[in-house]
């Protein structure tokens, strides 16, 4: 970081004053000898008339005035940084009133007069300068937001799913039991009691068809698979066989 120092000397020609003044006056007075020039005036014992002496004088005056011109010497030390512009934003909380009935706090916003007074205080504090282009903004905003009511989801009642599942499971187990112990023996009994198909005189049984049953036995796996895929129909069929309505 650097610091700048500046020294200025300013002279004001219109602000001159008399610093010193000196005045000197000389004056001389007296007569001069006058006579007739020539030999006669230079001979001894010769009286030569002299003319009256001319009177003369000398006067000399000297004056010295010294003026002092006003001078201003300024020594300026510039700091390392200068402020070009200030932009200030301030958030102000409002007031809160308590509701006597519900006991909840209610937010009340600040008035425009309050915000204006806060703005003036801030300007004086920071050294606001309109020429510099400073800006000050005061905004009213709630610091403590009202708590939001979060709805708690109702617990899922799994019992309403368990009862139907148990019901259908029971029906399925009964269906398998009936298929294994009732339908299968029933098919075997019907197979034994069914008469052989009538044969025409013109047709004779081939050795390959002799000894084969007239009815085809349904595989047990197919019956179980059908009951598993159609539990309602299987239960209805069992109710009809057992005589339950």
C-alpha positions as CSV (number, residue, x, y, z in Angstrom):
1,X,0.0,0.0,0.0
2,X,1.2,3.5,-0.8
3,X,0.4,6.9,0.7
4,X,0.5,10.0,-1.4
5,X,1.7,13.3,0.2
6,X,1.2,16.6,-1.7
7,X,2.5,20.1,-0.8
8,X,1.1,23.2,-2.5
9,X,2.1,26.8,-2.4
10,X,-0.4,29.4,-3.6
11,X,0.3,33.1,-4.2
12,X,-2.4,35.7,-4.3
13,X,-1.3,38.8,-6.2
14,X,-4.4,40.7,-5.1
15,X,-3.6,40.1,-1.4
16,X,-0.3,42.0,-1.2
17,X,0.6,44.0,1.9
18,X,3.5,46.5,2.7
19,X,6.2,44.7,4.6
20,X,8.8,47.5,4.9
21,X,9.1,51.1,3.7
22,X,12.2,53.3,3.5
23,X,12.4,57.0,2.5
24,X,15.6,59.0,2.1
25,X,15.7,62.8,1.4
26,X,19.0,64.7,0.6
27,X,19.1,68.5,0.3
28,X,22.2,70.8,-0.3
29,X,22.3,74.7,-0.4
30,X,25.3,77.2,-0.8
31,X,27.1,80.0,-3.0
32,X,29.7,79.8,-5.8
33,X,32.8,82.2,-6.3
34,X,32.6,84.4,-9.5
35,X,35.0,87.0,-11.0
36,X,36.4,88.5,-14.2
37,X,38.6,86.1,-15.9
38,X,42.0,87.2,-17.4
39,X,45.3,88.7,-16.4
40,X,44.1,91.6,-14.4
41,X,42.4,89.4,-11.9
42,X,45.6,87.4,-11.4
43,X,48.0,90.3,-10.9
44,X,49.3,90.9,-7.4
45,X,48.2,93.9,-5.5
46,X,45.5,94.4,-8.0
47,X,42.1,94.7,-6.7
48,X,39.6,93.2,-8.9
49,X,36.0,93.5,-8.2
50,X,34.2,90.3,-7.6
51,X,30.7,89.7,-8.5
52,X,28.2,88.4,-6.1
53,X,28.2,84.6,-5.6
54,X,25.4,82.7,-7.1
55,X,23.3,80.8,-4.7
56,X,22.1,77.2,-5.7
57,X,20.5,74.2,-4.0
58,X,20.3,70.3,-4.4
59,X,17.4,68.1,-3.2
60,X,17.3,64.3,-3.6
61,X,14.6,62.0,-2.3
62,X,14.7,58.2,-2.4
63,X,11.8,56.0,-1.3
64,X,11.9,52.1,-1.1
65,X,8.8,50.1,-0.3
66,X,8.8,46.3,0.1
67,X,5.5,44.4,-0.4
68,X,4.7,40.9,0.9
69,X,2.4,38.8,-1.4
70,X,0.1,36.4,0.6
71,X,1.1,32.8,0.2
72,X,-0.7,29.7,1.2
73,X,1.2,26.4,1.9
74,X,-0.9,23.3,2.2
75,X,0.4,19.8,3.0
76,X,-2.1,17.1,1.9
77,X,-1.7,13.4,2.8
78,X,-3.9,11.2,0.7
79,X,-5.0,7.9,2.2
80,X,-4.4,4.5,0.6
81,X,-8.1,4.2,-0.6
82,X,-10.8,6.6,-1.4
83,X,-14.6,6.2,-1.4
84,X,-16.2,6.7,-4.8
85,X,-19.7,5.7,-3.9
86,X,-21.7,4.1,-1.1
87,X,-24.7,1.8,-1.6
88,X,-26.3,0.7,1.6
89,X,-29.3,-1.6,2.1
90,X,-30.8,-2.2,5.6
91,X,-33.5,-4.7,6.6
92,X,-35.7,-3.7,9.5
93,X,-37.9,-6.1,11.4
94,X,-41.5,-5.2,12.3
95,X,-43.3,-5.5,15.6
96,X,-45.3,-8.4,17.0
97,X,-48.5,-8.3,18.9
98,X,-49.8,-11.3,20.9
99,X,-53.4,-12.4,20.3
100,X,-55.1,-12.8,23.7
101,X,-57.5,-15.4,22.4
102,X,-55.2,-17.7,20.4
103,X,-51.9,-16.7,22.1
104,X,-50.2,-16.5,18.7
105,X,-47.9,-13.6,17.7
106,X,-49.1,-11.4,14.9
107,X,-46.7,-9.5,12.7
108,X,-47.2,-5.7,12.3
109,X,-45.2,-3.9,9.5
110,X,-43.4,-0.6,10.1
111,X,-44.9,2.6,9.0
112,X,-43.5,4.8,6.2
113,X,-42.6,7.5,8.8
114,X,-40.5,4.9,10.8
115,X,-38.7,3.8,7.7
116,X,-38.0,7.4,6.7
117,X,-36.5,8.2,10.1
118,X,-34.3,5.1,10.0
119,X,-33.1,6.2,6.6
120,X,-32.1,9.6,7.9
121,X,-30.2,8.1,10.8
122,X,-28.3,5.8,8.5
123,X,-27.4,8.6,6.1
124,X,-25.9,10.7,8.9
125,X,-24.0,7.7,10.3
126,X,-22.3,6.7,7.0
127,X,-21.6,10.2,5.8
128,X,-24.1,10.2,2.9
129,X,-23.1,12.4,-0.1
130,X,-25.7,13.1,-2.8
131,X,-23.0,14.5,-5.1
132,X,-21.1,11.3,-4.9
133,X,-24.2,9.3,-5.9
134,X,-24.7,7.4,-2.6
135,X,-27.8,5.3,-2.2
136,X,-29.5,4.2,1.0
137,X,-32.5,1.7,1.0
138,X,-34.4,0.7,4.1
139,X,-36.7,-2.4,3.7
140,X,-39.2,-3.7,6.2
141,X,-39.3,-7.5,6.4
142,X,-40.4,-10.1,9.0
143,X,-37.4,-11.8,10.6
144,X,-39.5,-14.5,12.3
145,X,-41.8,-16.1,9.8
146,X,-45.0,-17.6,11.0
147,X,-44.6,-21.4,11.5
148,X,-46.4,-23.3,8.8
149,X,-48.8,-26.0,9.9
150,X,-47.6,-29.3,8.5
151,X,-50.4,-31.8,8.1
152,X,-49.3,-35.2,9.5
153,X,-50.4,-38.0,7.2
154,X,-52.8,-40.5,8.8
155,X,-51.3,-43.9,9.6
156,X,-52.2,-46.5,7.1
157,X,-54.6,-49.2,8.4
158,X,-53.2,-52.4,7.1
159,X,-55.9,-54.5,8.8
160,X,-58.3,-53.7,6.0
161,X,-55.8,-55.3,3.6
162,X,-55.0,-58.3,5.9
163,X,-58.6,-59.5,6.3
164,X,-59.4,-59.7,2.5
165,X,-56.0,-61.3,1.9
166,X,-56.6,-63.9,4.6
167,X,-60.1,-64.5,3.1
168,X,-58.8,-65.1,-0.4
169,X,-55.9,-67.2,0.9
170,X,-58.3,-69.4,2.8
171,X,-60.4,-69.8,-0.2
172,X,-57.4,-70.7,-2.3
173,X,-56.2,-73.3,0.2
174,X,-59.7,-74.9,0.3
175,X,-59.8,-74.9,-3.4
176,X,-56.6,-76.8,-3.7
177,X,-57.8,-79.2,-1.0
178,X,-61.0,-79.8,-2.8
179,X,-59.2,-80.3,-6.1
180,X,-56.9,-82.9,-4.6
181,X,-59.3,-84.8,-2.5
182,X,-62.7,-84.3,-4.1
183,X,-62.4,-83.5,-7.8
184,X,-59.7,-86.0,-8.6
185,X,-61.5,-89.0,-7.1
186,X,-64.7,-87.7,-8.7
187,X,-63.1,-87.8,-12.1
188,X,-61.7,-91.2,-11.4
189,X,-65.2,-92.5,-10.4
190,X,-66.8,-91.0,-13.5
191,X,-64.2,-92.6,-15.7
192,X,-65.0,-96.0,-14.2
193,X,-68.7,-95.6,-14.5
194,X,-68.9,-94.2,-18.0
195,X,-70.1,-96.9,-20.6
196,X,-67.9,-97.7,-23.6
197,X,-68.7,-95.8,-26.7
198,X,-71.0,-97.6,-29.2
199,X,-69.3,-99.2,-32.1
200,X,-70.8,-99.5,-35.6
201,X,-70.9,-102.9,-37.3
202,X,-68.7,-101.6,-40.0
203,X,-66.0,-100.4,-37.6
204,X,-63.7,-102.6,-35.6
205,X,-61.3,-101.6,-32.9
206,X,-57.8,-101.7,-33.9
207,X,-55.3,-103.3,-31.5
208,X,-53.8,-99.8,-30.8
209,X,-57.2,-98.5,-29.3
210,X,-57.9,-101.5,-27.2
211,X,-57.3,-101.1,-23.5
212,X,-57.4,-97.2,-23.6
213,X,-59.8,-95.2,-21.5
214,X,-62.7,-93.5,-23.1
215,X,-62.2,-90.2,-21.1
216,X,-59.0,-88.3,-21.0
217,X,-57.7,-87.7,-17.5
218,X,-57.1,-84.0,-16.7
219,X,-53.7,-83.4,-15.2
220,X,-53.7,-82.3,-11.6
221,X,-51.3,-79.4,-12.3
222,X,-53.7,-77.9,-14.8
223,X,-56.5,-78.0,-12.2
224,X,-54.4,-76.4,-9.5
225,X,-53.2,-73.7,-11.9
226,X,-56.7,-72.9,-13.0
227,X,-57.9,-72.6,-9.4
228,X,-55.0,-70.3,-8.5
229,X,-55.8,-68.0,-11.4
230,X,-59.6,-68.1,-10.8
231,X,-60.2,-68.2,-7.1
232,X,-63.7,-66.8,-7.2
233,X,-64.9,-69.3,-9.8
234,X,-63.2,-72.2,-7.9
235,X,-64.9,-71.1,-4.6
236,X,-68.3,-70.9,-6.4
237,X,-67.8,-74.4,-7.8
238,X,-66.9,-75.8,-4.4
239,X,-69.9,-74.2,-2.8
240,X,-72.2,-75.8,-5.5
241,X,-70.6,-79.2,-4.9
242,X,-70.8,-79.0,-1.1
243,X,-74.4,-77.6,-1.3
244,X,-73.6,-74.3,0.4
245,X,-75.2,-71.1,-0.9
